[in-house]
Amino acid sequence: MDIQFVAQIAASADVVAFPVRKGGASALGALLGALAAQTRFDGAAGTVAETAAIDGDQAKRLLLVGVGEGTTHDLERGGAALTARLQTSGVGTVHVDFASAGQSDEDDVLAFAMGVKLRNWRIDTYRTRLADTAKPSLQKVVIASPAGDLSARWGRQSAVADGVALTQTLVAEPPNILYPESFVERCRHLSDLGVEIEVLDERQMKALGMGALLGVAQGSTRPPRLLVMRWNGGNSGDAPVAFVGKGVTFDTGGISLKPGPGMDMMKWDMGGGGAVAGAMKAIAGRKAKANVVGVIGLVENMPDGNAQRPGDIVTTLSGQTVEVLNTDAEGRLVLCDAIAWVQQACSPKVIVDLATLTGAMVIALGHEYAGMFANDDDLAAKLIEAGEASGNKLWRFPLSPAYDKLLDSPIADMKNIGPREAGSITAAQFLKRFVGEGVAWAHLDIAGMAWADKDGPVWAKGATGYGVRLLDRYIADNHEG
């Protein structure tokens, strides 16, 4: 989608949208005021009302778009609502009149534009019989802004939206198309942005001793990969921030097989890894002045004659041993080796891991927040702040040695799963055992956020792209001079 910024609406514009704050309909003039009254439009964020008018010999389509109280999130929601309304409407270009809206500054216009672009993502790759009326028509959005040309600032924000779109595409792809090797190939283009790509194959990981990750992968014909993406935008020699993602490209549960209904949705069990890839694209795309490394453990968890069994014991890269009681608690086995590897190879000052890790997190928080666990209060506070600012909200859960006993094994250093109670907490306690002394670490369980069964504020039903804007905002607010 082409988004342009101009000083004023062209007289020839035939489709025009007017952003309206809550309670602001009274200042719209006779025609638009009547439209608001007749449709009970009050400017609530994300609401749209429209009418047609004749101007001389030209018919015009006029839309009112609610932007609520004018907060960043309200403005994004308004932009997204406009895209949703016009995306398949037959309209090719819409003009948005912020110039006459009043009370609007550059940030307002950019937030609206961000919502427009975020909501435009969709995946039609495999739809061969899509009706013409269902195909996207909207190609251009021209925004008349009191600030005039905002292309320089928009370029940086647009790069973040591109990162979100990459994550959504990765999450939405079917598992016969997206698997560890092809996931890596989908990320190769990041090198064009200056990201250094490194890939560890099965032989290299075996030589290093990554027995936990390899144990998960051994039942699949698809070989595992460890994808490493380095962005060196900060001072040379400064320790990086590390993002670590769970990249289980399909999760059957292994020998501890999942029930059939809903198993198809386990294509998005790589949502944490997808978020790391998208965040690296966003960070590199806007040329962030920070050193960041993204690491994704990529495996497919399948049952076959060579698959890991309940009762197996694996030795992790850290040297600690794990009794695998449930092969469907595989994400933590992938993450623990990736977390250990990034500490050995990159010596990061901060580690944030993301994973669609536990169903217990969905039971606890539904689809409004991701769960956060952290060993550092300052890091936790900064991530929560970044979550509120980005709209990717977090809720902090406890870590405590009291939960460690739930992971005790009679035969190994630990079990890979505890009892049913405190399931998300024991998963985090497991991962904590692989974080070195003095390293600030946070674990984000995004199980309820990577996929949505209904439309959200800035996404359509399906892949949400959760995590990209959160990580990018955390870097922007805390690690750039």
N, C-alpha and C positions, 0 to 999 in steps of 0.2 A: 504494500500500500504506500502511495506517495502522499506525504503530509507536507503541506506548504504553509508558510506564514506570510501574510500581506498586511498592508496598512488599513485597507478598507474593502468591503464587499464590492465586487464588480456589478455594474448595473445589469449586465446580461445574466447574472446568476439565476437559475430557475429552481434550484432546491437550496433553501436557506434554513439553517437551524439557529435558534436563539437560546443560549444558556440562561436559565432563570433560577435565581435563588429562592429558597422557601419564603413564601409571603411576598415575593416580588412581582407577581402577575399584574398588580394594579398599575404598574408603570409601563405597561406594554403598548398602550395605545388602544384604539377602539376595536380594531379587527382581532388582534392577538389577545386582548383582554376578554373579548367575547368568547374566543376559543377556549381560554382558560376556564372561564365561568361555566360554559356549556359542558366541558369534559371533566369538571371538578379537578382540574390541574392546579396544584398548589406549589409546585417547584420542588417536591420531595425528590431526593437524589435517586436517579435512575428511572424516573417517570418520563414519558414522552406523550405529547399530544400533537396532532397535526391537522392541517386544513389546506385547501387550495384557494388561490386568489387569482384574479385577472389584473395584470398591470399593462395597460394599453392593449396590445394584441398578443401578449405573452402570458401563458398560464404559469403560475409559480406554485411550488409545493413548499409550505411553511411548517416548520416544526418547532415546538417548545420542548426544551430538554432540561429537566430538573437537575440542579446541582446542589440541592439541600442547603446546608449552612455555609457552603463554600470552603469546607475543609479539603485537604488534598484527596482524601479517600472519596469524599462526595463528588469532587470534580472528576476523578478517574471513573467513578461509577456512571456519571453523566456521559462521559465520552464513550464508555463501553456500551451504554444503552443506545446511543445514536448508531454505533456500528451494528449492533444487533438488529435495530429496526430497519436499516437500509442495506445490509450486506447482500441480500438476495432479492432486493426489491425492484431491480431493473435500473436503479439510479447508478450512474457512473461516477458523478462528482457531486459532493455536497459542500456548501460554503457555510462556515460557522461564524456568526457575528458576535465576537467578543468586544469589538470596538465600541458598540453602542450599549453593551451590557452594564457598564458602570461597575465600580468597586472591584475591578479585575486587574491583576498585575501579571508579570511574566510567569511567576510560579503557577498561578491559576491556569493560564493558557497551556503551559507545559504539562500540568497534571491531566487536564482534559485530553490533550493529545496522546498522553501515555495510555489512558483508558481506551481511546479509539484504536490504538495499535494493538494493545494486548488482546482485546476482544476479537480482533480480526483473524487470529490464528484458527485454522481448521485443517483437517486432514481428509482429503478426498481421493487419496492415492488408489484405493482399491474399489472405488465405486464406478462401475462401468455403465450404469443405467440411470445416472442422475438426471432428472428432468431439467430442462432449461430454466424453469422457474425456480429451481432449487440451487442453481449454480451461482457463485459469487459474481456480483456485478460491480460493487463499489470499488473503485480504483484510486480515487483521489479525494482527499479532504483538504480544503483550503480554509485556513483559520485567519480571520481578520482580527489583529491584536493591537491594542493601544501602544504596545511596545515595538510594533513593526516586526522586522526580521529576527527570528529566534533560532535560525538554523544551527549556529555554533553550539548553543546550549542543548538544542534538540538532538544533535548528533550523539552526544554522550548519553542522553536518556534513551534514545532509540536503540543504542547498543545494548542496554540492559534488557529492553523488550525483545531484542534478537536472542539474547541468552535464554529468556523465558521460553521463547518459541522453540529453541533447540531442545530444551528439557521436555516440553509438551510432546514434541514429535518422537523423541526417544521413548517416552513413557507409553505413547499410543501405539507404537509399531507392534505388529504381531510377533510372537516368539520364534516363528520359523524364518522371519526376516531379521530380527534383532537378537543376536546371541553374542557371546564374548568377542569373537573375532570381528564381527560386523559392527559391534558397538565401537570398537577401536577405530575402525575405518570411518565411521560417522564423525569422529572427533579429529581426524587428521587435518581438516581444514583450519583448525585453530592455529596451526603453525603459520598460516598466512597472516595472522594477527600478531605473531611474535611469541607464541607459546611454544616452549620446548616440549616435545613429546618423547616419552620413553615407554617401552612396552616390555614387560617380563613375561616370558612364556612358561610353559609347564616345566620344562627342563631346568630353567633358571630358578624357579620357585622351589623346586625339589632340592636343588643344590643348596639353597639358602636354609631349608628346613621349615618351609611354610606348610606343615602337615595339617593344620586345621582347615585352611582354605582348600587345599588339594583334596582333603577328605570329602568335602562337600561335592567337589567337581567329579569325583572318580566314577560316578554312575552314569555320566553323560558322554555321548560321542563328541560333544562340542568341547574342545579344550579350553581351559581357563586362561585368563590373562590378568595381569596387574597393569593398569593404565596409569601412567604418571604424567601430569601436565604442570610445567613450571612457568610462572610468569615473574620475570625479574624486572619489575618497574620501580623498585625502591633503591635504597643505597646498597652498593656492592658490599657483600659481607654481612649484611643484616640478616638475622634469623628470620625465616619465613613464617607466615601463618599457614597451617595445613588444614585442608578440608578433606575428609575421608568419607567415601560413599560406598554403601552396600549396593553391589551391582549383580543381583541374582536375576538374570534375564528371564528365567522362568522357574517357578518353584512348585513342584508337585508335592513337596514334603518328603521326597525320597521314599525309603522303605516305610517310614511313618507317614503313609500316604494320606493326603488331604481328601475330604469328601468331594465327590464329583461336581455337585452344583456349586457354581461360582469359581471353580478352579481356573477357568479361562481368564479371570481377572488377575491371576498371578503373573501375568506378563508385566504388570507394573511393580513387581517386587524389586525392580532396579531403580525405583523412584529416587532413592537417596543418591545413587551414583549419577542418575540423570541430572539431579539438582547441582551436583558438583561440576559436571561438564558444562551446564548452562551458566553457572556462576563464573567459571573460568573464561567462558566466551564473553560474558558481560564485562568482567574486570579488564580483560585484554582489549576488548572493543572500545572501551572508553579510556584506555591507556592509564590505568590506575597507578599511582605512585606508591606502590607497595610490592613486597615480595610475597608471592602466594604460590603454594603448591597444592594441586588437587590429585588425590590418589583414589582409584576405584578398583575394588576387588570384583572381578567379573567371572561369574560361574553360572552354570545351569544345574539345578538340583533335580536329578532324575533317579528313578528306581530301575536297576537292572542287576544282572548277576555279579557285577563288580561294585555295586553301590555300597556305600557306608552302611553298617548295620547298627541298630541300637545295641549298646554294650561295647562297641569299639572304643579304644583309647587312642587318641592322637596326641602327637607332640607338636606344640606350636613353635613359631619362630622365636618366641621369647624363651623357650626351653620348658615352660610349664606344660603339664599334661592335663588333658581333658577327657573325662568319660562321657561319651556321647550317648545319652539316654533317649534322646528324641531327635531323629534326623530332620525334623521340621523346625527345629530351633537352630537353623543353619546360618542365619545372617550374622549372629555374633561370632561364629567360627570364621567367617570370611573377614569380618571387621577386625577381630583381634590380631590376625596376622598382618593386615594392612596397617593398623595402628602401630604395631611393633616395627614394621618395615620403615615407615616414614620417620620414626624417631631415630632409627639407626642410620638412615641414608641422608636425612635432611636437617636433623636437630632443630625442629620447629620450636618457637616460643609459645605457640598456642595450637591446640588441635580441636577442631570441631568435626564430629562425625554425624552423618545423617543416614537414617535407615527407616524403611517401612518394616519395623522390627517385630512389634507385638500386637496381636488382636486386642490384648488387654488395654492398650492405649486408646483404641477406638471406643471401648466400653467406658473408659474413664472420661474422655473428653469429647467424644463424638467427632464432628467434623468442623469444629470452630478453632481449635488450638492444636498445635503439636506439643508433645511433652518434652521437657528439657531436664536434664540431669547435669550437674556440674560440680567439679571439685574446687571451684574458685568463685567466690561471691562477686568479684568485680567483673569477671567474664560473663557470669550469668546476667548481671544487671545490664551490661552493654548489649548482650544478645536480645534480651527482652525489649530494650529500647529500640533496637534495630527492627525487631519484629513489629512493634506498634507503628513505627514510621513507615514500614514497607507494606503493611497489611498482611504479613506472614506471621501471625501471632503465636507466641509461646507461653506455656504455663509450666512453672518449675515444680518438680517433684523432689522428694528427699533421697539422699544417699546416706547410708549409715552402716557401720560395721555389724549392727544387730541383724542385718539381712544376710550377711555373709554365710552364716551357718546353714542357710537354706540351700547353699550350693556345695556343701561338703560332700565329698565322695569317699567311700570306704576303700577305694582302690587307686585313685588318681588324685591330682592336686585339686580338682574341682569337677563338678558335673556341668553339662551345658544347659541344664534347665532345672528350675526349682519346682515347688508345688504350684498349684493353680493360683493361690493368693499372691499378691504383690508381683505378678508376672513381669510387668514392665520394669519394676525396680530391680528385681533380681537379674534381669538382662543387663541393666546398666551397671549393677555391681560386678557382673562378670567382666564387662569391658574395662571397668576401672582397674582391674588387676593387671592390665597390660599397658597402663600409662605410667611413665617414669616419674620418679620423685622430682618435684619442682616444675612439672609441665602443666600449664593451665589447660584444662580439657572440659569439653561439653559434649554431651550425647543428645542428639535430637531425634526422637522417635516420631516420624512423620506418617505413621501408618494410616491415620485418618484424613490426611491432607493431600496426598499425591494424586488422588482420583476423586471425582465428584459425580454423584448420580443425578445432580441437577445443576442448572446454571448458577454461577456465583457472581460476585460483584463485577469482575473483569474477565471472566472466562465462561465458556460454554460447557455444558455437561461433558465430562471426560477428564482428560489430563489437565491439571491446574497449573503446572510449572512451579509449585510451591518450593520455596527454599532459595531460589535464585536471587530474588530481590532482597531477601533477608541477609544472605551472605555478602552480597554486594554492598548493601547499606552498612553492614558491620565493618567492612573494610574501609569504606569511604569515611565513616565517622571516627574510626579509632586507629587506623594504621597508615593514613596518608598525611603528609605534612601540609 
